[in-house]
Amino acid sequence: MRKRISASFARWQRAIAAVIEQAVTQKELPTDTDSEALAGFLLNSWEGALLRSQADKSDAPLEAFLRYVFDGLLAKESKVGAGGKPTATH
């Protein structure tokens, strides 16, 4: 069972990495972006937010993930300010 779950995460990470590579190719992300590392970070962060959301019975962790990732980290013109915090609200 553990091997199947691990293989599933690996497939999901490769799919995310492929999309990140497309963004790099289209100059929407920096050319030095490590697509595999970023994909792993995003997947792990999402899974952590999902687990926390279930434990807290709150959508706040998922909303924070979406805000920091899409309004900050992956925004075409990053809106990340001092301390790594997004400067725009979602």
N, CA, C and O of each residue as an XYZ file, in Angstrom:
360
protein
N       0.830     -1.190      0.000
C       0.000      0.000      0.000
C       0.879      1.261      0.000
O       0.603      2.208     -0.735
N       1.927      1.270      0.818
C       2.816      2.425      0.911
C       3.482      2.711     -0.432
O       3.624      3.871     -0.819
N       3.894      1.658     -1.146
C       4.535      1.846     -2.450
C       3.576      2.459     -3.457
O       3.974      3.299     -4.264
N       2.322      2.045     -3.417
C       1.334      2.594     -4.344
C       1.075      4.071     -4.060
O       0.951      4.877     -4.982
N       0.995      4.413     -2.785
C       0.787      5.813     -2.414
C       1.986      6.648     -2.851
O       1.821      7.729     -3.416
N       3.192      6.146     -2.589
C       4.407      6.854     -2.986
C       4.467      7.037     -4.501
O       4.831      8.108     -4.987
N       4.110      5.995     -5.242
C       4.102      6.076     -6.709
C       3.072      7.099     -7.183
O       3.310      7.814     -8.156
N       1.952      7.170     -6.512
C       0.914      8.137     -6.866
C       1.408      9.564     -6.646
O       1.199     10.432     -7.493
N       2.061      9.807     -5.514
C       2.629     11.134     -5.262
C       3.703     11.477     -6.288
O       3.792     12.621     -6.734
N       4.513     10.500     -6.662
C       5.574     10.739     -7.653
C       4.960     11.124     -9.001
O       5.462     12.029     -9.667
N       3.885     10.451     -9.411
C       3.210     10.802    -10.671
C       2.632     12.213    -10.600
O       2.751     12.995    -11.543
N       2.018     12.519     -9.488
C       1.420     13.833     -9.306
C       2.514     14.907     -9.353
O       2.333     15.955     -9.973
N       3.643     14.642     -8.697
C       4.748     15.605     -8.703
C       5.302     15.798    -10.107
O       5.616     16.925    -10.490
N       5.428     14.728    -10.881
C       5.916     14.850    -12.269
C       4.953     15.676    -13.110
O       5.383     16.463    -13.953
N       3.654     15.503    -12.885
C       2.660     16.278    -13.641
C       2.761     17.761    -13.292
O       2.693     18.614    -14.178
N       2.922     18.067    -12.026
C       3.077     19.460    -11.597
C       4.364     20.034    -12.177
O       4.379     21.169    -12.656
N       5.445     19.254    -12.137
C       6.735     19.704    -12.684
C       6.620     20.008    -14.172
O       7.236     20.956    -14.658
N       5.843     19.220    -14.894
C       5.665     19.459    -16.328
C       4.981     20.810    -16.576
O       5.350     21.536    -17.499
N       3.993     21.136    -15.757
C       3.310     22.424    -15.896
C       4.267     23.569    -15.552
O       4.258     24.614    -16.203
N       5.086     23.359    -14.529
C       6.067     24.380    -14.149
C       7.064     24.589    -15.285
O       7.433     25.724    -15.588
N       7.496     23.506    -15.909
C       8.418     23.618    -17.055
C       7.790     24.424    -18.181
O       8.470     25.223    -18.824
N       6.503     24.225    -18.426
C       5.809     25.017    -19.445
C       5.837     26.497    -19.077
O       6.049     27.351    -19.938
N       5.623     26.797    -17.804
C       5.650     28.186    -17.345
C       7.043     28.789    -17.522
O       7.169     29.965    -17.865
N       8.083     27.997    -17.290
C       9.454     28.465    -17.492
C       9.683     28.744    -18.974
O      10.236     29.781    -19.340
N       9.259     27.821    -19.813
C       9.413     27.970    -21.259
C       8.694     29.212    -21.766
O       9.188     29.899    -22.659
N       7.534     29.498    -21.198
C       6.745     30.663    -21.610
C       7.166     31.935    -20.870
O       6.510     32.973    -20.964
N       8.279     31.830    -20.132
C       8.851     32.972    -19.405
C       7.911     33.529    -18.339
O       7.949     34.719    -18.026
N       7.065     32.656    -17.785
C       6.189     33.055    -16.694
C       6.840     32.787    -15.344
O       6.375     33.281    -14.316
N       7.912     32.008    -15.346
C       8.732     31.748    -14.164
C      10.191     31.908    -14.568
O      10.520     31.760    -15.745
N      11.070     32.205    -13.620
C      12.494     32.374    -13.945
C      13.097     31.124    -14.589
O      12.693     30.000    -14.293
N      14.064     31.341    -15.468
C      14.683     30.226    -16.193
C      15.464     29.292    -15.283
O      15.688     28.135    -15.641
N      15.881     29.762    -14.121
C      16.627     28.901    -13.211
C      15.729     28.146    -12.229
O      16.223     27.566    -11.262
N      14.417     28.147    -12.467
C      13.480     27.439    -11.601
C      13.735     25.937    -11.667
O      13.795     25.362    -12.754
N      13.884     25.310    -10.519
C      14.038     23.854    -10.411
C      12.635     23.267    -10.356
O      12.023     23.214     -9.290
N      12.128     22.830    -11.493
C      10.729     22.410    -11.587
C      10.405     21.224    -10.688
O       9.328     21.184    -10.093
N      11.306     20.264    -10.578
C      11.050     19.105     -9.710
C      10.998     19.520     -8.247
O      10.108     19.095     -7.511
N      11.946     20.347     -7.821
C      11.972     20.793     -6.424
C      10.737     21.636     -6.098
O      10.119     21.463     -5.048
N      10.384     22.549     -7.005
C       9.212     23.387     -6.778
C       7.941     22.542     -6.762
O       7.054     22.770     -5.940
N       7.849     21.577     -7.659
C       6.685     20.692     -7.684
C       6.569     19.918     -6.370
O       5.476     19.787     -5.820
N       7.683     19.412     -5.874
C       7.671     18.697     -4.596
C       7.246     19.594     -3.455
O       6.462     19.192     -2.595
N       7.771     20.820     -3.449
C       7.403     21.780     -2.417
C       5.903     22.080     -2.466
O       5.235     22.087     -1.432
N       5.380     22.326     -3.659
C       3.956     22.636     -3.793
C       3.085     21.466     -3.356
O       2.104     21.653     -2.637
N       3.440     20.271     -3.786
C       2.671     19.091     -3.415
C       2.708     18.869     -1.913
O       1.672     18.628     -1.294
N       3.888     18.946     -1.325
C       4.017     18.747      0.116
C       3.285     19.832      0.898
O       2.668     19.554      1.926
N       3.355     21.056      0.414
C       2.668     22.161      1.083
C       1.153     21.988      1.009
O       0.444     22.221      1.988
N       0.664     21.578     -0.160
C      -0.770     21.345     -0.315
C      -1.235     20.231      0.615
O      -2.250     20.370      1.297
N      -0.499     19.137      0.642
C      -0.883     18.012      1.496
C      -0.862     18.412      2.971
O      -1.720     17.986      3.744
N       0.112     19.225      3.358
C       0.157     19.709      4.736
C      -1.027     20.609      5.049
O      -1.630     20.502      6.117
N      -1.360     21.493      4.118
C      -2.511     22.376      4.311
C      -3.801     21.568      4.382
O      -4.692     21.884      5.169
N      -3.901     20.531      3.565
C      -5.084     19.682      3.573
C      -5.225     18.959      4.913
O      -6.312     18.912      5.487
N      -4.137     18.406      5.399
C      -4.153     17.712      6.685
C      -4.518     18.672      7.816
O      -5.346     18.354      8.670
N      -3.900     19.836      7.811
C      -4.186     20.832      8.846
C      -5.639     21.291      8.771
O      -6.286     21.486      9.800
N      -6.146     21.461      7.561
C      -7.534     21.872      7.373
C      -8.493     20.840      7.961
O      -9.489     21.192      8.594
N      -8.184     19.578      7.746
C      -9.025     18.518      8.300
C      -8.924     18.471      9.819
O      -9.933     18.302     10.504
N      -7.715     18.619     10.349
C      -7.522     18.574     11.800
C      -8.219     19.741     12.497
O      -8.811     19.574     13.563
N      -8.144     20.919     11.886
C      -8.734     22.124     12.484
C     -10.196     22.323     12.102
O     -10.871     23.194     12.651
N     -10.688     21.514     11.157
C     -12.045     21.681     10.629
C     -12.249     23.124     10.163
O     -13.214     23.800     10.519
N     -11.262     23.564      9.330
C     -11.257     24.942      8.840
C     -10.665     24.981      7.440
O      -9.766     24.206      7.112
N     -11.172     25.881      6.626
C     -10.617     26.082      5.287
C      -9.425     27.031      5.290
O      -8.773     27.202      4.260
N      -9.134     27.643      6.420
C      -8.079     28.659      6.496
C      -6.725     28.161      5.981
O      -6.071     28.901      5.246
N      -6.264     26.944      6.325
C      -4.970     26.501      5.795
C      -4.962     26.376      4.266
O      -3.959     26.694      3.626
N      -6.062     25.919      3.683
C      -6.149     25.797      2.229
C      -6.188     27.178      1.576
O      -5.561     27.401      0.541
N      -6.922     28.091      2.184
C      -6.985     29.455      1.657
C      -5.617     30.126      1.732
O      -5.224     30.844      0.812
N      -4.896     29.893      2.821
C      -3.551     30.470      2.960
C      -2.617     29.890      1.900
O      -1.835     30.623      1.295
N      -2.697     28.578      1.674
C      -1.872     27.951      0.644
C      -2.138     28.602     -0.708
O      -1.202     29.007     -1.398
N      -3.396     28.703     -1.085
C      -3.751     29.282     -2.384
C      -3.280     30.724     -2.496
O      -2.757     31.130     -3.534
N      -3.462     31.497     -1.436
C      -3.060     32.906     -1.455
C      -1.546     33.036     -1.604
O      -1.075     33.792     -2.453
N      -0.783     32.316     -0.796
C       0.673     32.446     -0.841
C       1.264     31.896     -2.134
O       2.227     32.449     -2.665
N       0.686     30.810     -2.639
C       1.232     30.204     -3.856
C       0.850     31.008     -5.097
O       1.719     31.366     -5.892
N      -0.427     31.291     -5.268
C      -0.857     31.897     -6.527
C      -0.797     33.420     -6.534
O      -0.610     34.016     -7.594
N      -0.950     34.066     -5.377
C      -0.830     35.525     -5.332
C       0.603     35.954     -5.054
O       0.938     37.128     -5.212
N       1.446     35.023     -4.645
C       2.820     35.356     -4.298
C       3.817     34.578     -5.115
O       4.333     35.074     -6.117
N       4.088     33.377     -4.700
C       5.155     32.553     -5.272
C       5.052     32.382     -6.785
O       6.045     32.556     -7.491
N       3.883     32.049     -7.285
C       3.733     31.761     -8.715
C       3.093     32.893     -9.509
O       2.777     32.720    -10.686
N       2.903     34.032     -8.888
C       2.334     35.174     -9.616
C       3.314     35.596    -10.705
O       4.526     35.595    -10.489
N       2.788     35.956    -11.875
C       3.667     36.346    -12.988
C       4.624     37.443    -12.554
O       5.825     37.366    -12.814
N       4.102     38.448    -11.904
C       4.940     39.473    -11.292
C       4.747     39.293     -9.799
O       3.779     39.789     -9.223
N       5.668     38.585     -9.182
C       5.535     38.215     -7.783
C       5.188     39.404     -6.902
O       5.791     40.473     -6.987
N       4.204     39.179     -6.061
C       3.764     40.205     -5.136
C       4.256     39.890     -3.729
O       3.655     40.323     -2.746
N       5.341     39.144     -3.633
C       5.878     38.785     -2.333
C       6.709     39.942     -1.812
O       7.608     40.437     -2.492
N       6.397     40.362     -0.604
C       7.099     41.475      0.002
C       8.089     41.008      1.053
O       8.521     39.855      1.050
N       8.435     41.900      1.935
C       9.395     41.609      2.999
C       8.920     40.428      3.836
O       7.735     40.314      4.148
N       9.831     39.571      4.187
C       9.505     38.421      5.017
C       8.793     37.317      4.267
O       8.296     36.375      4.884
N       8.730     37.413      2.929
C       8.102     36.366      2.137
C       6.586     36.394      2.162
O       5.945     35.441      1.720
N       5.998     37.472      2.673
C       4.552     37.548      2.770
C       3.977     38.229      1.531
O       4.518     39.228      1.058
N       2.867     37.678      1.003
C       2.243     38.327     -0.153
C       1.786     39.740      0.212
O       1.302     39.986      1.317
N       1.946     40.640     -0.717
C       1.545     42.016     -0.478
C       0.112     42.261     -0.925
O      -0.482     43.275     -0.558
N      -0.451     41.355     -1.706
C      -1.842     41.498     -2.150
C      -2.698     40.532     -1.365
O      -2.241     39.453     -0.989
N      -3.933     40.911     -1.117
C      -4.850     40.001     -0.438
C      -5.695     39.302     -1.476
O      -5.941     39.831     -2.560
N      -6.127     38.129     -1.139
C      -6.894     37.306     -2.073
C      -8.362     37.522     -1.903
O      -9.162     36.909     -2.610
